[in-house]
Amino acid sequence: MNRKRVVILGATGSIGESALNVARDIPERMEIVGLAAKSNAQKLAAAANEVRPESVCLVDETQIDVLRKALDYQPRILSGEAGLLEIACLIDAHMVLVAIVGTGGLRPALAAIKAGKDLAVASKEILVMAGEIVMREARDKSVHVLPVDSEHNAIFQCLEAARLRAGRDDVVGSPRDVRRIILTASGGPFRETPRTRFNSITPEQALKHPTWNMGPKITIDSATLFNKGLEMIEAHWLFAVEMDRVEVVIHPQSIVHSMVEFTDGSTLAQLSYSNMCFPIQYAVTWPDRVPNSLPPLDFSKLSKLEFSTPRYDDFPALNLARRAGETGGTSPAVMNAANEVAVSAFLDRKVRFTEIWGIVEQVMNQHTPVAHPDLDAILGADQWARAQAQECLQSAKA
């Protein structure tokens, strides 16, 4: 029996909590050997006291004493950005689950790959910003990059099923025989809201996602559909398909998590209830499937499954993301950074909901993309975009 030893980066967020639930559910297949968080010392200590990993890391060094006092055992305590890199490379770890919101997971993800660890990716920014570098490094090190997003995990499962059925030895995620990758989207809380009412949308309204319980940034991204735009770019890199073969369909029930259409017209879909424990478990136990306590689908209780075309004109994020993905280079990093600034400003009530798209487009229009960038160029573009987005905010105030 293959028991996977896992480090969780972002242990106190929603993905981290779900990963802890998976570890509780299948302890014979998943052991947590490292936990890292940004600043929530008490929550990190509570998780560590339960699963007792050998190492814990708190990035916020000012809270280390709080963490130390809250621990009821003596693990190795790491801190700061250096500690995050170190815990991502633990010698006895098989896999690193990266669930850090924003750009903070990029360097530890690359460090984990270089250390020969499989990567379970829940942070979209890693592949959006540096998909070319991450996937190349993974190939060079012969490690797997396994998707944890429910949509990409669904695609991964569909491609894996097709590969096994055909009895082929293709690399998982090979685009061979794939016509389209179809990402499903709940549509967010404003799926049916007229565009004329968008300017009056408040942060409180935008944070009420109809399906998923997530952190504030990703919840706002789901409301603007930037979340799905980021996923389009992520799919492009994960599965080595051109952007024009990645599409989005609105599916309010969030039961079909994504689909793959093949060249013969057949379509495979992955279905389950909306629970992040499903994709996390599959990433950890792949290529095996393992029994758990999660509820299976009861088709007698599913009244209907609906699908519709996104409102591209009302939700410009999808077209902006397609543009960034097709341009490539530093463009996705710029789009992502500008969006982070705009979302933060919206949550702080400094801009209206509709201005999130406007700020991102304005920054993208001002950027001269760099093709095949190295990590320094990507991070430089990220910082440039954040500064430009702040200038846009100042101009809007004036």
C-alpha positions in Angstrom: 0.0 0.0 0.0 1.4 3.4 -1.1 1.1 5.9 1.8 1.9 9.4 0.4 3.8 11.8 2.6 2.5 15.3 2.0 3.6 18.8 2.8 0.7 21.4 2.7 1.5 25.0 1.9 -1.4 27.2 2.8 -2.6 24.8 5.5 -5.0 27.3 7.2 -7.0 28.2 4.1 -10.1 26.4 2.7 -8.0 24.0 0.5 -5.7 23.3 3.4 -8.7 22.5 5.6 -10.1 20.1 3.0 -6.7 18.4 2.7 -6.6 17.8 6.4 -10.1 16.3 6.1 -8.8 13.9 3.4 -5.9 12.9 5.6 -8.4 12.1 8.4 -10.5 10.1 6.0 -7.7 8.0 4.5 -4.9 7.9 7.0 -3.6 4.6 5.5 -2.9 6.5 2.3 -2.0 10.0 3.3 0.4 11.3 6.0 1.1 15.0 6.5 4.8 15.6 7.2 4.8 19.4 6.9 2.4 22.3 7.4 2.9 25.9 6.4 0.8 29.0 6.7 1.2 32.7 6.2 0.2 34.3 9.5 -2.6 32.4 11.4 -0.4 31.0 14.1 -3.3 29.6 16.3 -5.0 27.8 13.4 -1.7 26.4 12.2 -0.9 25.1 15.7 -4.3 23.5 16.1 -3.8 21.6 12.8 -0.2 20.6 13.8 -1.3 19.4 17.2 -3.8 17.1 15.5 -1.7 15.6 12.7 1.7 16.2 14.4 3.9 16.8 11.3 7.7 16.8 11.8 8.0 20.4 10.5 5.8 23.5 10.6 6.4 26.9 8.9 4.9 30.3 9.6 5.9 32.9 7.1 5.0 35.8 9.4 8.0 35.8 11.7 6.3 38.2 14.2 3.9 35.4 15.1 6.5 32.7 15.8 6.2 33.0 19.6 2.4 32.7 19.4 2.9 29.5 17.3 5.5 28.0 19.7 3.3 28.6 22.7 0.2 27.1 21.0 2.0 23.9 20.0 1.7 20.9 22.4 4.7 19.1 21.0 8.1 20.1 19.6 8.2 20.0 15.8 10.9 21.7 13.8 9.7 25.3 13.4 10.6 27.2 10.3 9.8 30.8 9.4 9.8 33.5 6.7 10.2 33.0 3.0 13.3 30.9 3.5 11.4 28.6 5.8 8.7 28.2 3.2 11.3 27.1 0.6 12.9 24.7 3.1 9.6 23.0 4.1 8.8 22.6 0.4 11.9 20.4 0.0 11.6 18.1 3.0 13.6 15.0 2.3 11.0 12.5 3.3 8.1 14.1 1.5 6.7 12.6 -1.7 4.3 15.5 -2.6 3.9 19.2 -1.9 0.3 20.5 -2.1 0.5 24.2 -2.9 -2.6 26.1 -1.8 -1.2 29.6 -1.3 -3.3 32.4 -2.7 -1.6 34.7 -5.0 2.0 34.7 -6.2 3.6 33.5 -2.9 3.4 29.8 -4.0 5.6 30.2 -7.1 9.1 30.0 -5.6 8.3 27.1 -3.2 6.6 25.2 -6.0 9.7 25.4 -8.2 11.9 24.5 -5.2 9.7 21.4 -4.6 10.0 20.3 -8.2 13.8 20.8 -8.2 13.9 18.7 -5.1 12.1 15.9 -7.0 8.7 16.2 -5.3 5.4 15.7 -7.1 3.4 18.9 -7.1 -0.4 19.1 -6.3 -1.4 22.5 -7.6 -4.4 24.4 -6.1 -2.8 27.8 -6.6 -3.8 29.0 -10.1 -1.2 31.7 -10.2 1.6 29.2 -10.3 0.7 28.0 -13.8 -0.9 31.2 -15.0 2.3 33.2 -14.3 5.0 30.6 -15.0 3.3 27.6 -16.7 6.1 27.3 -19.3 8.8 27.2 -16.6 6.9 24.9 -14.2 6.0 22.3 -16.7 9.5 22.3 -18.3 11.1 21.9 -14.9 8.7 19.1 -14.0 9.5 17.3 -17.3 13.2 17.7 -16.6 12.9 16.3 -13.1 10.5 13.6 -14.1 8.0 14.7 -11.5 4.2 14.9 -11.8 2.2 18.1 -11.7 -1.3 17.0 -10.4 -4.2 19.4 -10.5 -6.3 20.0 -7.4 -8.8 22.6 -8.9 -12.0 20.6 -9.3 -12.2 21.5 -13.0 -8.6 20.6 -13.9 -8.8 17.4 -11.8 -11.9 16.5 -13.7 -10.1 17.0 -17.0 -7.2 15.0 -15.7 -9.5 12.1 -14.8 -11.2 12.2 -18.2 -7.8 12.1 -20.0 -6.5 9.4 -17.7 -9.6 7.3 -18.4 -9.2 7.7 -22.1 -5.5 6.8 -21.9 -6.2 3.7 -19.9 -9.1 2.6 -22.0 -6.9 2.8 -25.1 -4.1 0.9 -23.4 -1.6 3.6 -24.4 1.5 4.9 -22.7 0.9 8.6 -23.4 2.0 11.1 -20.8 -1.0 12.0 -18.6 -2.6 15.1 -20.1 -1.4 14.4 -23.6 -3.6 16.4 -26.1 -3.7 13.4 -28.5 -7.2 12.9 -29.8 -8.6 15.9 -27.9 -10.8 18.3 -29.8 -11.9 20.5 -26.9 -11.4 20.9 -23.2 -14.6 22.3 -21.7 -14.4 24.0 -18.3 -17.6 24.3 -16.4 -18.4 27.4 -14.4 -21.2 28.0 -11.9 -21.6 31.5 -13.2 -21.2 33.0 -9.8 -23.8 35.1 -7.9 -24.5 37.4 -10.8 -25.1 34.8 -13.5 -28.6 36.2 -14.1 -28.0 39.7 -13.0 -28.6 42.4 -15.7 -25.5 44.3 -16.6 -27.3 47.5 -15.8 -27.2 46.6 -12.1 -23.5 45.7 -12.0 -22.4 49.2 -10.8 -24.4 48.8 -7.6 -22.9 45.4 -6.7 -21.3 45.4 -3.2 -18.5 43.3 -1.9 -21.0 41.6 0.5 -23.1 40.5 -2.5 -20.1 39.4 -4.5 -18.8 37.3 -1.6 -22.0 35.2 -1.6 -21.0 32.4 -3.9 -23.9 30.0 -4.7 -21.9 26.8 -4.6 -18.4 27.0 -3.1 -17.1 28.2 0.2 -13.8 29.9 -0.6 -11.5 32.7 0.4 -12.5 36.3 -0.5 -10.1 36.8 -3.5 -11.1 33.6 -5.3 -14.8 34.3 -4.5 -14.6 37.7 -6.2 -12.8 36.1 -9.1 -15.7 33.7 -9.4 -18.1 36.6 -9.5 -16.2 38.4 -12.3 -15.4 35.1 -14.1 -11.6 35.9 -13.8 -11.4 32.7 -11.9 -12.5 30.8 -15.0 -10.2 32.9 -17.2 -7.2 31.9 -15.0 -8.3 28.3 -15.3 -8.3 28.5 -19.1 -4.6 29.5 -19.0 -3.9 26.8 -16.4 -5.5 24.2 -18.6 -3.5 25.3 -21.6 -0.3 24.5 -19.7 -1.4 21.5 -17.7 -2.7 19.6 -20.7 -0.5 21.0 -23.5 -3.5 22.3 -25.6 -3.8 25.5 -27.5 -6.0 28.2 -26.0 -8.5 27.9 -28.8 -9.2 24.4 -27.7 -10.1 25.5 -24.2 -13.7 26.6 -23.7 -16.1 27.6 -20.9 -19.7 26.6 -20.3 -22.0 27.8 -17.5 -23.3 25.0 -15.4 -25.1 26.3 -12.2 -25.4 23.0 -10.5 -21.6 22.4 -10.3 -22.1 18.6 -10.6 -20.3 18.2 -13.9 -16.9 19.6 -13.0 -15.5 19.6 -16.6 -15.5 17.7 -19.8 -13.2 16.6 -22.6 -14.5 16.2 -26.2 -12.5 13.9 -28.4 -11.9 14.0 -32.1 -14.6 11.4 -32.8 -17.3 13.6 -31.1 -17.4 11.6 -27.9 -17.3 13.6 -24.6 -16.2 12.3 -21.2 -17.3 14.2 -18.1 -16.4 13.8 -14.4 -19.3 14.3 -11.9 -19.5 14.5 -8.2 -21.0 16.7 -5.5 -19.2 20.0 -4.8 -16.6 19.0 -2.3 -12.9 19.8 -2.7 -12.0 16.6 -0.9 -12.8 14.7 -4.1 -10.0 16.2 -6.3 -7.5 16.5 -3.4 -7.9 12.8 -2.7 -7.4 11.8 -6.3 -4.3 14.0 -6.6 -2.9 12.3 -3.5 -3.8 8.7 -4.3 -3.4 8.8 -8.1 -3.2 6.5 -10.0 -5.3 4.6 -7.4 -8.9 5.1 -6.4 -9.5 4.7 -2.7 -12.8 4.3 -0.8 -13.7 7.2 1.5 -16.6 8.6 3.5 -17.6 11.2 0.9 -21.2 10.9 -0.4 -21.6 9.4 -3.9 -24.0 11.0 -6.3 -27.7 10.1 -5.9 -29.1 10.6 -9.4 -32.6 10.2 -8.2 -32.2 13.5 -6.3 -30.7 15.4 -9.2 -33.6 17.3 -10.7 -31.7 18.7 -13.7 -28.3 19.6 -15.1 -28.2 22.9 -17.0 -25.6 24.3 -19.5 -25.4 27.7 -21.2 -23.0 29.9 -23.0 -21.2 32.6 -20.9 -22.2 36.2 -21.3 -18.9 37.3 -22.8 -19.8 40.9 -23.3 -21.1 41.3 -19.7 -18.2 39.4 -18.2 -15.1 40.5 -20.1 -12.7 38.4 -18.0 -12.9 35.4 -20.3 -11.9 37.3 -23.4 -9.1 39.1 -21.5 -7.8 35.8 -20.2 -7.9 34.2 -23.7 -6.0 37.2 -25.1 -3.4 36.9 -22.3 -3.0 33.1 -22.9 -2.7 33.4 -26.6 -0.2 36.2 -26.3 1.8 34.3 -23.7 5.1 35.3 -22.3 4.6 37.8 -19.4 1.0 38.7 -20.4 -0.7 36.2 -18.1 1.4 37.4 -15.1 0.4 41.0 -15.9 -3.3 40.1 -16.1 -3.1 38.2 -12.9 -1.3 40.9 -11.0 -3.6 43.7 -12.2 -6.6 41.6 -11.2 -5.2 41.0 -7.7 -4.8 44.8 -7.2 -8.3 45.5 -8.6 -10.0 42.9 -6.5 -8.3 44.2 -3.3 -9.5 47.7 -4.2 -13.0 46.5 -4.7 -13.0 44.7 -1.4 -11.8 47.9 0.2 -14.7 49.8 -1.6 -12.2 51.9 -3.6 -13.6 50.8 -7.0 -16.8 49.5 -8.4 -17.4 45.9 -9.5 -17.2 46.8 -13.2 -13.9 48.7 -12.7 -12.1 45.4 -11.9 -12.3 44.4 -15.6 -11.4 48.0 -16.7 -8.3 48.2 -14.6 -7.0 44.8 -15.8 -7.6 45.7 -19.5 -5.9 49.1 -19.1 -2.8 47.6 -17.6 -2.7 44.8 -20.2 -2.9 47.4 -23.0 0.1 49.3 -21.5 2.3 46.2 -21.3 4.9 45.0 -23.9 5.0 41.3 -23.5 8.3 39.4 -23.1 8.3 36.0 -24.8 9.7 32.9 -23.0 10.5 34.9 -19.8 12.7 33.5 -17.0 11.5 33.7 -13.4 13.0 37.2 -12.8 11.2 38.6 -15.9 7.9 37.1 -14.7 8.3 38.5 -11.2 9.4 41.8 -12.7 6.3 41.9 -14.9 4.2 41.1 -11.9 5.6 44.0 -9.9 5.3 46.4 -12.9 1.6 45.4 -13.3 0.9 46.0 -9.7 2.4 49.5 -9.9 0.5 50.3 -13.1 -2.8 49.1 -11.5 -2.2 51.3 -8.5 -1.7 54.2 -10.9 -5.0 53.4 -12.5 -6.6 53.5 -9.1 -5.1 56.9 -8.4 -6.3 58.2 -11.8 -9.8 57.0 -11.1 -9.8 58.8 -7.7 -8.6 62.0 -9.4 
